[in-house]
């Protein structure tokens, strides 16, 4: 009887190890998937921001003239370059 009980304990212990490993693998895969989703959303937001900056730059150039317009254009261009580096 002792041998059977000992074998059952070992089997249960091995099953627990397998469960823990499976949970770890599942958690790792879930984390990786979430990371990819966040990265895709971030890239989309950067793209939208750059598009908005380009549109605003062209509209402001036509509406505002002079040094102020030049400074705004320069600022928007700096912002677009910063978004490119993200």
Beta strands, then each sheet from edge to edge (+ up, - down):
end
